[in-house]
Every structure is written in structure tokens, then in C-alpha cells.
Amino acid sequence: MEEDEDLPGRVIIAGLIGPRPAVWTLFMFVYFSIGVAGFFITSYGISRYMVGESSLALYGLPLAAVIMLTAYMAGQLGEKLGADQVEMLKHFVREAVGPDRTKVE
């Protein structure tokens, strides 16, 4: 809560309705780790292919892309599962502060 500088006597209530920042950090760590691993594994596979040897490591990049897509879809699923709770929290804030005076996004 802080006082509104433009309109003295009014208070601005601000907050975050959403997942903890650690959740976003976890997903970014997963994306980064899988991307780096996929890059190096594919680089190894390409280098073996260029010297004339076969390697299953060539499938590292497509596999990394599939795993990243799975992580993205898991995040979207979690967002959809929590949507009702977020709307409930927004409704609670609107009712607690009062109608006509709230802007909850």
C-alpha cells in the first residue's frame, strides 16, 4: 500500500496474483539446461557424422525440442488449472476494496 501522489488522501493497493517467482525460475532453468544439453549433444553428433561415423547423438536437438515443448505444455496446463483460483482471488480483492474503485488485471 502506498499513498497516491496525484490524489492526496487516496491509497494505492498493489500486489501480485500469480505463481511464486521460483516457479518461473525453475521453468527457465529447465529450458536453458535442455537447450544447452541439446546443443552440445547435437554438436557432438554432427562432428561424428562429418568424420564418417554414425551417431545417434544427431537426434539430440529434436529430442531437446520435444522435451522443451513438453515443459511448455506443462506450464500451460498449470496456468489453466490455477485460473479459477486466480479469478477467485481477484474477486475477493474487488469485494474487499469495494466496487467502482478497483482495477485488478
Summary of the structure (lengths in Angstrom):
residues: 105
radius of gyration: 23.5
end to end distance: 16.7
largest distance: 76.7
contacts: 223
relative contact order: 0.11
helix: 69%
strand: 4%
